[in-house]
Amino acid sequence: MTAKTADLCDSRDDARVPDLPLRDYGGRIAFSGRISTISTFEDNSRVREAVAEAGNGRVLVVDGGGSTRRSLLGDNLAALAVRNGWAGVVVHGVIRDTEAIARLDLGVKALGTCPRKTEKRDQGLRDVALHLGGVVVLPGDWLCADEDGVVVLADPG
């Protein structure tokens, strides 16, 4: 599904829009795909695990608790996501290496940036329900993103 987020909000009563101040960092501004989720805090072990797998056009949604102290995605993991076919990564937290990420064919949205890497404690949960910006995001939902924001749908129709 390639649709404008504003059009989805106009045409779908079930469109969920997380109330988060996400910014664009990837080389691809508009992207969409089935959602895979991660819940973690200042540890990107599960992010590395996920992007190392075949993405098949999915979007990885990472709930980092909104922390701005440790980046959950950098250029190496973003490049791995591209190589493995992920459409995008949305981070409720921060990222780093933004100049390199901007050159990749990957949608990346995050709250901001921080140069500090995470500690690797092998923590976090994959494919769990997330509560982001006042909406529930479930694994298998559909995410559509563009310059206007992010829309989550249960079924892209």
N, CA, C and O of each residue as an XYZ file, in Angstrom:
628
protein
N       0.844     -1.176      0.000
C       0.000      0.000      0.000
C       0.886      1.235      0.000
O       1.713      1.412      0.894
N       0.717      2.069     -0.982
C       1.393      3.356     -1.007
C       0.315      4.415     -1.052
O      -0.327      4.628     -2.080
N       0.127      5.066      0.060
C      -0.890      6.108      0.149
C      -0.336      7.236      0.991
O       0.564      7.025      1.804
N      -0.858      8.411      0.806
C      -0.480      9.556      1.621
C      -1.148      9.411      2.990
O      -2.303      8.999      3.088
N      -0.413      9.752      4.027
C      -0.967      9.617      5.370
C      -2.195     10.510      5.562
O      -3.152     10.108      6.224
N      -2.175     11.703      4.996
C      -3.335     12.596      5.128
C      -4.564     11.976      4.470
O      -5.666     12.068      5.011
N      -4.387     11.347      3.310
C      -5.507     10.704      2.623
C      -6.044      9.525      3.440
O      -7.254      9.308      3.502
N      -5.144      8.771      4.062
C      -5.587      7.663      4.909
C      -6.413      8.172      6.086
O      -7.433      7.581      6.440
N      -5.967      9.271      6.688
C      -6.718      9.838      7.813
C      -8.089     10.342      7.367
O      -9.054     10.265      8.128
N      -8.182     10.853      6.147
C      -9.458     11.340      5.624
C     -10.408     10.207      5.268
O     -11.624     10.356      5.386
N      -9.862      9.078      4.835
C     -10.714      8.015      4.308
C     -10.932      6.844      5.258
O     -11.819      6.021      5.028
N     -10.142      6.758      6.316
C     -10.233      5.595      7.203
C     -10.516      6.042      8.636
O      -9.710      6.744      9.248
N     -11.659      5.630      9.159
C     -12.005      5.951     10.544
C     -11.102      5.227     11.543
O     -10.972      5.643     12.695
N     -10.482      4.141     11.085
C      -9.634      3.348     11.975
C      -8.167      3.753     11.930
O      -7.330      3.077     12.527
N      -7.835      4.837     11.236
C      -6.446      5.294     11.157
C      -5.980      5.777     12.528
O      -6.611      6.640     13.138
N      -4.878      5.217     13.002
C      -4.298      5.598     14.292
C      -3.026      6.398     14.034
O      -2.141      5.952     13.304
N      -2.942      7.574     14.635
C      -1.792      8.455     14.441
C      -1.112      8.679     15.791
O      -1.658      9.368     16.653
N       0.079      8.100     15.981
C       0.785      8.321     17.246
C       1.127      9.803     17.417
O       1.628     10.447     16.495
N       0.851     10.327     18.605
C       1.144     11.713     18.918
C       2.587     11.804     19.417
O       2.840     11.915     20.617
N       3.522     11.756     18.471
C       4.946     11.793     18.769
C       5.628     12.783     17.825
O       5.275     12.851     16.648
N       6.589     13.543     18.317
C       7.306     14.498     17.461
C       8.431     13.829     16.670
O       9.605     14.148     16.854
N       8.061     12.899     15.789
C       9.047     12.150     15.011
C       9.631     13.018     13.904
O       8.935     13.828     13.292
N      10.927     12.829     13.663
C      11.623     13.530     12.585
C      12.135     12.510     11.580
O      12.389     11.357     11.928
N      12.283     12.939     10.334
C      12.786     12.073      9.267
C      14.310     12.101      9.218
O      14.926     13.166      9.264
N      14.912     10.908      9.124
C      16.370     10.806      9.043
C      16.845      9.934      7.893
O      17.989     10.074      7.460
N      16.018      9.049      7.390
C      16.449      8.124      6.352
C      16.436      8.731      4.963
O      15.903      9.820      4.749
N      17.021      8.020      4.033
C      17.044      8.459      2.651
C      15.708      8.286      1.956
O      15.510      8.804      0.857
N      14.800      7.573      2.573
C      13.454      7.370      2.042
C      12.478      8.013      3.031
O      12.406      7.601      4.189
N      11.737      9.012      2.583
C      10.795      9.703      3.470
C       9.470      8.947      3.542
O       8.918      8.771      4.629
N       8.961      8.501      2.408
C       7.697      7.752      2.381
C       8.009      6.259      2.352
O       8.786      5.785      1.523
N       7.381      5.525      3.282
C       7.574      4.076      3.328
C       6.377      3.457      4.026
O       5.646      4.132      4.750
N       6.187      2.171      3.800
C       5.087      1.464      4.439
C       5.408     -0.021      4.482
O       6.266     -0.517      3.753
N       4.685     -0.717      5.366
C       4.864     -2.153      5.456
C       4.239     -2.704      6.723
O       3.815     -1.958      7.606
N       4.190     -4.033      6.793
C       3.721     -4.720      7.993
C       4.682     -4.401      9.135
O       5.884     -4.229      8.927
N       4.137     -4.327     10.325
C       4.914     -3.920     11.492
C       5.467     -5.119     12.251
O       4.782     -6.117     12.472
N       6.730     -4.985     12.639
C       7.359     -5.848     13.632
C       7.748     -4.914     14.772
O       8.212     -3.802     14.517
N       7.571     -5.335     16.022
C       7.786     -4.431     17.147
C       8.900     -4.891     18.083
O       9.222     -6.075     18.181
N       9.471     -3.903     18.763
C      10.454     -4.151     19.817
C      10.175     -3.175     20.946
O       9.931     -1.990     20.714
N      10.213     -3.687     22.174
C      10.151     -2.854     23.365
C      11.474     -3.015     24.086
O      11.871     -4.129     24.426
N      12.165     -1.889     24.321
C      13.479     -1.943     24.946
C      13.767     -0.617     25.624
O      13.042      0.357     25.424
N      14.824     -0.575     26.425
C      15.226      0.682     27.043
C      16.748      0.767     27.053
O      17.427      0.049     27.787
N      17.256      1.653     26.229
C      18.696      1.945     26.147
C      19.551      0.715     25.860
O      20.703      0.642     26.288
N      18.990     -0.246     25.141
C      19.704     -1.467     24.749
C      19.176     -1.869     23.369
O      17.994     -2.179     23.220
N      20.047     -1.862     22.372
C      19.574     -2.191     21.023
C      19.879     -3.630     20.604
O      19.958     -3.919     19.410
N      20.047     -4.519     21.553
C      20.312     -5.931     21.235
C      19.208     -6.527     20.361
O      19.505     -7.220     19.388
N      17.942     -6.271     20.690
C      16.829     -6.814     19.898
C      16.748     -6.128     18.531
O      16.324     -6.752     17.559
N      17.146     -4.861     18.441
C      17.153     -4.166     17.147
C      18.144     -4.851     16.213
O      17.822     -5.148     15.063
N      19.348     -5.099     16.716
C      20.359     -5.798     15.910
C      19.836     -7.165     15.466
O      19.990     -7.550     14.307
N      19.232     -7.879     16.378
C      18.671     -9.205     16.088
C      17.631     -9.125     14.965
O      17.632     -9.945     14.047
N      16.749     -8.134     15.048
C      15.672     -8.012     14.065
C      16.195     -7.650     12.680
O      15.831     -8.296     11.698
N      17.043     -6.624     12.587
C      17.494     -6.174     11.261
C      18.449     -7.165     10.610
O      18.718     -7.069      9.413
N      18.965     -8.119     11.387
C      19.805     -9.174     10.827
C      18.962    -10.226     10.103
O      19.499    -11.052      9.365
N      17.664    -10.199     10.311
C      16.751    -11.144      9.667
C      16.142    -10.522      8.411
O      16.200     -9.307      8.218
N      15.567    -11.355      7.574
C      14.895    -10.864      6.367
C      13.727     -9.961      6.761
O      12.843    -10.360      7.518
N      13.743     -8.756      6.241
C      12.684     -7.802      6.553
C      11.438     -7.992      5.712
O      10.329     -7.722      6.172
N      11.611     -8.454      4.484
C      10.481     -8.680      3.576
C       9.577     -7.453      3.471
O       8.354     -7.583      3.417
N      10.181     -6.254      3.441
C       9.410     -5.031      3.287
C       8.701     -4.560      4.542
O       7.864     -3.659      4.478
N       9.023     -5.156      5.689
C       8.376     -4.755      6.935
C       8.963     -3.451      7.478
O       9.998     -2.967      7.020
N       8.262     -2.904      8.471
C       8.715     -1.729      9.203
C       8.939     -2.134     10.656
O       8.055     -2.711     11.291
N      10.110     -1.834     11.171
C      10.438     -2.133     12.553
C      10.067     -0.919     13.404
O      10.569      0.182     13.179
N       9.186     -1.128     14.380
C       8.787     -0.068     15.304
C       9.403     -0.382     16.655
O       9.121     -1.416     17.260
N      10.257      0.536     17.123
C      11.026      0.325     18.347
C      10.557      1.313     19.404
O      10.674      2.526     19.231
N      10.026      0.782     20.497
C       9.664      1.624     21.632
C      10.837      1.626     22.603
O      11.044      0.681     23.364
N      11.595      2.711     22.555
C      12.726      2.881     23.448
C      12.378      3.709     24.666
O      13.263      4.250     25.330
N      11.093      3.811     24.963
C      10.654      4.556     26.127
C      10.863      6.050     26.018
O      10.731      6.773     27.006
N      11.191      6.522     24.815
C      11.412      7.945     24.613
C      12.744      8.441     25.148
O      12.976      9.648     25.203
N      13.622      7.529     25.541
C      14.911      7.929     26.093
C      15.752      8.659     25.043
O      15.799      8.264     23.878
N      16.403      9.716     25.477
C      17.306     10.469     24.596
C      18.761     10.299     25.036
O      19.630     11.050     24.592
N      19.034      9.324     25.901
C      20.387      9.139     26.437
C      21.248      8.164     25.646
O      22.474      8.249     25.701
N      20.632      7.238     24.910
C      21.374      6.212     24.164
C      20.701      5.981     22.820
O      19.484      5.808     22.756
N      21.480      5.976     21.753
C      20.890      5.776     20.421
C      20.590      4.302     20.190
O      21.392      3.430     20.524
N      19.438      4.042     19.620
C      19.005      2.670     19.374
C      19.281      2.197     17.951
O      19.145      1.011     17.654
N      19.669      3.125     17.066
C      19.972      2.772     15.678
C      21.107      3.660     15.200
O      21.096      4.873     15.410
N      22.088      3.039     14.554
C      23.186      3.770     13.937
C      23.362      3.317     12.503
O      22.564      2.535     11.987
N      24.418      3.812     11.857
C      24.604      3.521     10.440
C      24.811      2.042     10.148
O      24.333      1.552      9.124
N      25.512      1.314     11.019
C      25.755     -0.108     10.751
C      24.464     -0.914     10.772
O      24.235     -1.737      9.886
N      23.617     -0.687     11.777
C      22.348     -1.421     11.843
C      21.400     -0.973     10.737
O      20.662     -1.793     10.191
N      21.408      0.309     10.401
C      20.559      0.793      9.310
C      20.980      0.174      7.984
O      20.129     -0.224      7.189
N      22.283      0.089      7.739
C      22.772     -0.542      6.508
C      22.403     -2.018      6.474
O      22.064     -2.547      5.416
N      22.465     -2.682      7.613
C      22.058     -4.089      7.702
C      20.566     -4.229      7.388
O      20.158     -5.172      6.710
N      19.758     -3.295      7.881
C      18.319     -3.306      7.582
C      18.077     -3.177      6.076
O      17.217     -3.863      5.524
N      18.824     -2.311      5.420
C      18.679     -2.155      3.959
C      19.046     -3.456      3.257
O      18.304     -3.938      2.401
N      20.185     -4.018      3.620
C      20.639     -5.269      2.980
C      19.632     -6.403      3.162
O      19.524     -7.283      2.307
N      18.897     -6.384      4.273
C      17.966     -7.474      4.559
C      16.518     -7.155      4.217
O      15.612     -7.894      4.601
N      16.292     -6.053      3.495
C      14.971     -5.803      2.928
C      13.937     -5.174      3.840
O      12.740     -5.367      3.624
N      14.355     -4.428      4.853
C      13.408     -3.691      5.689
C      13.030     -2.399      4.978
O      13.880     -1.767      4.350
N      11.765     -2.001      5.069
C      11.310     -0.758      4.441
C      11.636      0.453      5.304
O      11.927      1.533      4.790
N      11.586      0.261      6.627
C      11.837      1.399      7.496
C      11.956      0.996      8.944
O      11.678     -0.139      9.332
N      12.390      1.992      9.749
C      12.520      1.827     11.192
C      11.963      3.090     11.837
O      12.356      4.201     11.479
N      11.052      2.920     12.782
C      10.494      4.033     13.542
C      10.923      3.844     14.988
O      10.671      2.795     15.582
N      11.575      4.862     15.560
C      12.158      4.743     16.887
C      11.557      5.770     17.840
O      11.671      6.977     17.628
N      10.916      5.268     18.893
C      10.474      6.133     19.991
C      11.665      6.257     20.928
O      11.707      5.677     22.013
N      12.616      7.028     20.466
C      13.900      7.215     21.111
C      14.790      7.944     20.124
O      14.301      8.660     19.250
N      16.099      7.763     20.262
C      17.033      8.505     19.412
C      17.938      7.576     18.613
O      18.075      6.391     18.915
N      18.552      8.159     17.580
C      19.465      7.443     16.696
C      20.761      8.251     16.575
O      20.872      9.348     17.122
N      21.727      7.700     15.858
C      22.977      8.418     15.591
C      23.438      8.121     14.168
O      22.790      7.363     13.446
N      24.551      8.716     13.769
C      25.112      8.535     12.413
C      24.127      9.004     11.353
O      23.954      8.348     10.326
N      23.491     10.125     11.598
C      22.399     10.574     10.726
C      22.856     10.940      9.321
O      22.093     10.775      8.370
N      24.070     11.429      9.168
C      24.545     11.761      7.818
C      24.615     10.510      6.955
O      24.194     10.530      5.799
N      25.141      9.428      7.505
C      25.226      8.165      6.759
C      23.841      7.567      6.548
O      23.560      7.048      5.467
N      22.972      7.626      7.547
C      21.624      7.066      7.421
C      20.830      7.807      6.355
O      20.005      7.202      5.670
N      21.063      9.088      6.206
C      20.350      9.882      5.195
C      20.679      9.431      3.777
O      19.917      9.704      2.850
N      21.796      8.751      3.599
C      22.185      8.269      2.261
C      21.651      6.876      1.957
O      21.829      6.380      0.844
N      21.002      6.238      2.920
C      20.505      4.872      2.733
C      19.063      4.864      2.235
O      18.272      5.744      2.575
N      18.734      3.865      1.430
C      17.361      3.693      0.939
C      16.538      2.998      2.019
O      16.164      1.832      1.893
N      16.270      3.748      3.077
C      15.559      3.229      4.230
C      14.795      4.375      4.868
O      15.336      5.467      5.045
N      13.548      4.129      5.211
C      12.796      5.119      5.968
C      13.208      5.041      7.425
O      13.224      3.956      8.007
N      13.541      6.169      8.019
C      13.905      6.207      9.439
C      13.264      7.436     10.066
O      13.486      8.566      9.629
N      12.471      7.195     11.091
C      11.883      8.271     11.880
C      12.255      8.032     13.336
O      12.233      6.900     13.821
N      12.597      9.120     14.027
C      12.970      9.033     15.438
C      12.680     10.361     16.111
O      12.391     11.358     15.450
N      12.760     10.363     17.433
C      12.533     11.593     18.189
C      13.675     12.579     18.024
O      13.458     13.790     18.065
N      14.890     12.074     17.837
C      16.054     12.946     17.726
C      17.315     12.132     17.628
O      17.298     10.975     17.208
N      18.429     12.756     18.027
C      19.729     12.113     17.899
C      20.507     12.182     19.208
O      20.262     13.040     20.056
N      21.449     11.256     19.347
C      22.401     11.229     20.452
C      23.605     10.422     19.967
O      23.420      9.335     19.420
N      24.822     10.914     20.147
C      25.981     10.175     19.656
C      26.356      8.952     20.488
O      27.168      8.139     20.047
N      25.785      8.806     21.672
C      26.156      7.708     22.568
C      25.484      6.399     22.139
O      24.282      6.367     21.875
N      26.280      5.314     22.073
C      25.728      4.004     21.751
C      25.080      3.379     22.982
O      25.245      3.864     24.101
N      24.344      2.299     22.756
C      23.711      1.595     23.865
C      24.681      0.595     24.465
O      25.680      0.214     23.855
N      24.356      0.185     25.672
C      25.049     -0.956     26.254
C      24.337     -2.198     25.740
O      23.127     -2.175     25.515
N      25.067     -3.256     25.557
C      24.485     -4.512     25.074
C      24.245     -5.418     26.278
O      25.162     -6.073     26.773
N      22.990     -5.441     26.742
C      22.626     -6.250     27.903
C      21.714     -7.408     27.520
O      21.229     -8.143     28.381
N      21.482     -7.565     26.199
C      20.619     -8.630     25.697
C      19.214     -8.546     26.297
O      18.611     -9.556     26.660
N      18.707     -7.293     26.391
C      17.377     -7.073     26.945
C      16.436     -6.540     25.879
O      16.868     -6.056     24.833
N      15.160     -6.635     26.156
C      14.131     -6.155     25.239
C      13.229     -7.290     24.806
O      13.576     -8.467     24.910
N      12.055     -6.904     24.317
C      11.056     -7.880     23.873
C      10.710     -7.633     22.414
O      10.623     -6.488     21.969
N      10.517     -8.709     21.683
C      10.142     -8.606     20.270
C       8.706     -9.022     20.058
O       8.164     -9.882     20.752
N       8.104     -8.369     19.054
C       6.746     -8.679     18.604
C       5.742     -8.696     19.754
O       5.030     -9.673     19.983
N       5.720     -7.574     20.461
C       4.775     -7.337     21.551
C       3.951     -6.091     21.225
O       4.356     -5.273     20.399
N       2.804     -5.952     21.869
C       1.990     -4.749     21.714
C       2.736     -3.565     22.312
O       3.319     -3.663     23.392
N       2.709     -2.446     21.597
C       3.327     -1.215     22.072
C       2.249     -0.160     22.264
O       1.234     -0.163     21.568
N       2.474      0.733     23.203
C       1.597      1.883     23.423
C       2.444      3.119     23.149
O       3.255      3.526     23.981
N       2.248      3.711     21.972
C       3.074      4.833     21.535
C       2.216      6.042     21.203
O       1.300      5.961     20.385
N       2.515      7.144     21.834
C       1.820      8.383     21.500
C       0.316      8.269     21.545
O      -0.376      8.860     20.715
N      -0.208      7.512     22.510
C      -1.651      7.400     22.679
C      -2.338      6.364     21.814
O      -3.566      6.269     21.834
N      -1.581      5.581     21.051
C      -2.192      4.529     20.240
C      -1.508      3.186     20.514
O      -0.358      3.127     20.950
N      -2.245      2.126     20.249
C      -1.699      0.772     20.358
C      -1.152      0.376     18.989
O      -1.815      0.547     17.966
N       0.064     -0.154     18.990
C       0.710     -0.635     17.771
C       0.970     -2.122     17.972
O       1.665     -2.518     18.908
N       0.409     -2.939     17.091
C       0.522     -4.388     17.217
C       1.391     -4.971     16.112
O       1.393     -4.465     14.990
N       2.133     -6.037     16.423
C       2.850     -6.742     15.368
C       1.841     -7.210     14.324
O       0.783     -7.739     14.663
N       2.181     -7.009     13.054
C       1.274     -7.404     11.974
C       0.385     -6.275     11.501
O      -0.190     -6.369     10.417
N       0.250     -5.194     12.289
C      -0.447     -4.003     11.801
C       0.327     -3.452     10.615
O       1.436     -3.897     10.320
N      -0.268     -2.485      9.943
C       0.351     -1.846      8.783
C       0.723     -0.417      9.151
O      -0.083      0.299      9.745
N       1.936      0.005      8.806
C       2.374      1.371      9.035
C       2.626      2.051      7.708
O       3.274      1.494      6.821
N       2.112      3.248      7.583
C       2.359      4.080      6.413
C       2.954      5.388      6.922
O       2.396      6.009      7.826
N       4.078      5.811      6.355
C       4.762      7.022      6.795
C       5.114      7.885      5.596
O       5.412      7.383      4.512
N       5.074      9.182      5.810
C       5.535     10.137      4.807
C       5.933     11.425      5.508
O       6.122     11.443      6.724
N       6.059     12.495      4.746
C       6.508     13.766      5.307
C       5.526     14.356      6.316
O       5.896     15.248      7.079
N       4.291     13.877      6.334
C       3.286     14.392      7.266
C       3.217     13.613      8.570
O       2.650     14.105      9.545
N       3.776     12.414      8.612
C       3.743     11.642      9.841
C       3.580     10.161      9.611
O       3.970      9.621      8.576
N       2.987      9.510     10.611
C       2.847      8.057     10.629
C       1.398      7.710     10.889
O       0.751      8.304     11.752
N       0.877      6.725     10.123
C      -0.473      6.187     10.329
C      -0.336      4.688     10.507
O       0.401      4.021      9.781
N      -1.067      4.168     11.497
C      -1.088      2.732     11.766
C      -2.496      2.223     11.488
O      -3.482      2.809     11.934
N      -2.575      1.126     10.748
C      -3.864      0.499     10.407
C      -3.819     -0.975     10.774
O      -2.786     -1.631     10.645
N      -4.954     -1.483     11.232
C      -5.046     -2.922     11.530
C      -4.972     -3.741     10.253
O      -4.382     -4.822     10.237
N      -5.559     -3.236      9.198
C      -5.608     -3.922      7.907
C      -5.519     -2.864      6.826
O      -6.342     -1.949      6.796
N      -4.534     -2.964      5.931
C      -4.397     -1.901      4.932
C      -5.540     -1.823      3.923
O      -5.684     -0.823      3.219
N      -6.344     -2.869      3.856
C      -7.499     -2.839      2.955
C      -7.071     -2.853      1.577
O      -7.904     -2.832      0.671
